[in-house]
Amino acid sequence: MVIDQVKDGYDVVVAGGGAAGLSGALMLARSRRSVLVIDAGAPRNAPAEGVHGLLGREGVSPAELLERGRAEVRGYGGHVVTGEIADVTREDEGFAVSLAGGRTVRARRLLVATGLVDELPDIPGLRERWGRDVVHCPYCHGWEIRDQAIGVLALGPMAVHQALLFRQLSDDVVFFAHTAAGLPAEDAERLAARGIPVIEGEVTALEVAGDRLTGVRLSDGRVIPRQAVAAGARMRPRAGFLAGIGLSPAEHPSGAGEHIPADAAGRTAVPGVWAAGNVTDLSAQVGASAAAGALAGAHINADLIAEETARAVAARRDGFSAESEALVGRGAGGDRRHGL
């Protein structure tokens, strides 16, 4: 096992070692930046058998993809360590990043790519089957459950949209209203038009036999046979450690959870801090997260170059000023060797 020796300071500390964080670190390391990736080792997609929709790596296991990514970052001199960030505070030249074990490292810039947590209701079987036959994304898992009996569990404002997406993959889709107060007439019409029945009643458990989902149990005792369940969990970014620099999650416009707001390049409202991946974009798949991390890494490098260039210009001007003062100090006669 590779164990990197952590230095006291880096150009960039990357919080999170998933696709976004490692891609950002790779871009920075290839730009000859000193970079440290701090990874808690709990990727959101760990339960999934494979990563899908990633060109050239279709079906690769999440663990293998990250292992390759870590090796690539290290190959260019980057450091990758397992750990959790407890706190980040502002310093004159950047940030102090405190790890849970007590170590503190300093960074001129910070890239936040810690991903998010899926908050699921306390329905027996739901969390246990998560990433297997309980899924959330038709693009991540849809092909694998095509033509199966799918149930869509209404857990948020995107549930109807989710049901319509999964209807593309199977003719047998039902919508579990669960605890929703009632569907707007327009949504009910859309579901009916696509042949998606609405099942009223609170879902109380998932039925499992032989390590396979077999049905959905309702509060009135009914069991609706299903082979897969789509559940759009509320999403919460792993970002509590940013409170010390005034960066807090905000409600996402979709209503599906919270995120760290950032612009198209990943720049947040806090100078010197970028964000990439699911921590800011709730719908980003692995490929999009990797691209966002790479883009953020490039912008961080450019930002550091701008800072370094400004300092070099200032130093050059100071040098000229000092030289001018020295010439003035020789007297008004100037240099007679040039006939002045």
N, C-alpha and C positions, 0 to 999 in steps of 0.2 A: 504494500500500500504506500502511495506517495504521501509524504507529510511535508508541507511547505513551511519554511521558517518565516514567521511573520515579522516584518520590519516595523519600525515605529511610525513611519509616515509613507504615504503614497500620493501619487498624482490623483488617483481616483479609487474610492472604495465602492464596490458594487454590492448592494444588499440583495441577496437572492441569486441562486445558482441554477435557475431554470433556463429555458430557451432564450428569454429576453436578456437575462443577466449575463449569461455566458457569451452570447453574441455581441453584446456591448463590450464585454471585457476583451473578446478576441479582436474587435476593431481597434480598441485602445492599445492593446499589447503590440499589435502589428504596426502601430504608429509610434512605437518605442516609448510608450507611457508606462510608468510603474502602476500596476493595478492589483488590487486584492479583491477577490470574490469571497463573501461570507455567506455560506449556504446552511440553512437549518436542516436540510436533508429530508424534508417532508413535502415533496412535490404534489400538487393537486391531482395530477393525472396518474399517480402511482398505481391505483387499482386497475387501470386500463391495461388490456393485453397488448395493445399497440397504438402507435400514433398514426393518424390517418389524414390524408389530404396534404401531406408534406412531400413535395416533389423530390424524387430521388431517394427518399427514405420511407416510402409507404409501408406501413405495418411494423416499423421498427419498434422495439419495446422502449418505453420511456426511460428505463434504467440504462439501456445500451446507448441511447441518444445522448443522455447526460454524461455518461462515462467518456464517450468520444469527445464531447464538447470540452470537458475538463482537461483532457489530454491535449487538445488543440490549444487551449489558452496557455497551459503550462509550456507547450512547445515554443511559444514566443516570449517566455519569461514571466508570464503572469502567475500570480499566486492564487490558489483556491483552498479554502479551509472550511471545515465544518464548525458551525457555531451559530449563536443567535445574538442579534444586536439588542442590547437592553435600552440604549439611549443614544441620542445624537445631540450635541450642543454646538453652538457657533463659537469659533475662535477667529482671531484677527486674520489669519491666513487660510481659513477654511473651516473645517469641522473636526471635532473630537468624537470618535465613534467608540462607544463603550460596549464591550461584549459581556454576555451574561456571566462569564467566568472571571471577570474582573479586569481583563486586559483592555487597554485603550490604544487605539491607533488614530493617526491623524490623516486627513485627506483634504486636498485642495478642492475636489469636487465629489459629489455623491450621485450615484445612479441607483434608484430604488426600483427593484424588479422582484419583489417578494411575493407577488401573486395575491391570491385571495382564498378565502375560506367559504365553502358552500354551507349555508345554514339550513339544515333540513328539520322539518317537524319531527316530533317524537312519535313516529309511527313504527311499530315493531317490524323489522325486516328492511326498512328503507335504507338506512345507513349501511347495513351489512351487505346489501346487494349493489351499493353505489359503484358505478363504473363497470358493472357487469351486465345484469339485465335490468337495472335501474339506471337510466341514462338522462342526460339533459340536452345534448346537442345532436341534431340530426346529421350534421356534417362530420362529427367525430365518431358517431356510433351507428348512424342510420343504416348503412349498408349491411351491417352485421345483424340487424334485426328486421331486415326487409321481409315482407310478406308474412310476418308474424302477427299474432293478436296483441295489439299495443293499446295500453291505457295511458291517457295523459292526465296527470294529477294537477288540478288547478291550485297553484301555490302563489301566484302573483299576476301582475298585469299583462304578462306576455304569454299566458297559458293558452289562449285561443290561437294566437299566432303560432305557437309551438305545435298545437294540434293540427293546424293546416299544413305545416311543414312535414310532419310525420305522415300525414295522409298521402303525401307524394310517394311514400315508401311502402305503404300497405293499404289494402282495401278494408282492413279490419281494425279500425281505430275508434275507441270510445273516449268520451271526455268525462272525467270524474269531477263533479262540481265541488265535492268535499265540503268545506265550510264557507264557500262563497255565498254571499247573500242572494245573488241572482244575476243572470247574464243580461246585459243590455240586448234589446231586441235585434239590433244589427248583428251582434255577435252570434246570437242564437240562429239567426237566418243563415249566416255564413256557414256555420257548422252543419245545419240541416241540408244546405245546398250541396255540401261535399259528402253527405251520407255519414256524418259523425254523430252518433247518439249521445245525448247528455244523460249521465247517470247521477241522479240526486242521492244525497246521503253522505254522511261523514265516513271517510276511510279510516279504519281502525287498525288494520294490519295487512301485511302481505303474506300470502300463503306460499310455502316453499316445500318441495318434495324432491329428494335426491339431488340436493344442491341446485335445483332449478326453480325459478319462479313459476307458479301454476295459477295464481289468482289473486284477486284483491278483495279483502273482506270489508264489508260495510257495517255500520253501527246497528242496523236492523237484522244482522245475521246473514245477509246474502253474501255469496261469494261469486264474483264475476271472473270467469276464466280469462287469464291473460298470460302471455309469455314474456312480455316486457312492459315496463312502466317508464314513461318520460316525466321527469319532475324538475321543474325550473326552480331550483333553490334560490333563496335570497343570498346575494354575494356580498362579502365584506372583505375589504383589503387588509392584508397583514401590515399595518402601518402605525401601530401604537407608539413605536420608538421614535416617531418623527414629531411628537408633541413638543419636545424641547426646542425645536426650531420653528414652531408655529405653523406646521403643516398638518392639517387635519383632513380626514375624508369628508367628502360632500356627497349628497344624494345624486345618483346617476340620473340623467334625463329620462331613461327608459323606465324608471321606477323599480328596476330589478335588483337594486342594492346600492352600495356606496363605492366611490372610487376616489383616487387622488387626481384632481384635475391637472391636465397638462396640455400644451399645444401640440401641433402636428410633429414637432421635432422632439417632444418629450420634456420640454422645459416647464417646470412648475412655477408657482408664484413666488417661491423662495429662491433668491439668487444662489446659483451654484448647485442646485438640486434638479436632477432630471428623473423622470419616471418612464417605465416601459413595460409592456406586457399587460397581463390581467389586472395588475394593481391600478392601472388607469383606464384600460380598455376591457370592459367586462366580456365582450364577445370575441376577443382575439383568440384564434387558434394558435397552435405551435408555430406555424410558418409566419403568421402575422406578428406574433410576439418576437420571434427571432429577428424579423426585419425591423421592427420598432427598436429593438435593443441595438442593432447595428447602426441605425440612423442616429439614435441618441448618443452612442459612442463617438460617432464622427463629429457631431455637434459639440460634444464636450471637449474633444481634442481641439477643434477650431476655437472654442472659447478660451482654452488654456493658451493657445498660440497667440490670440489677440492680447491676452494679459501679459504674456512674456514679451511680445513685441513692443507693447506700450512701455514696459519697464526698460527695455533696451534703448528705445528712443529717448526716454527721460535721462538715462545714464549717459547717452551720447551727448545730449544737449548740456548736461552738467559738465561733461568733459570739455566741451567747447568753451563753456563759460569760464571754467577754471583756467584754460589756456589763454583766453582773452584777458582775464584778470592778471595773469602772470606777465603778459606782454605790456599791459598798461603799467604794471609795477616797475618795468625797466626804465620808464621815463618817456617823455614826449618826443625825444629825439629819434626814436625808431632805430632801425638797423642800417647803419651807414654803409654796410657792404653792398647795399642795393641802391645807394645814391639817394636815400630818402632823407 
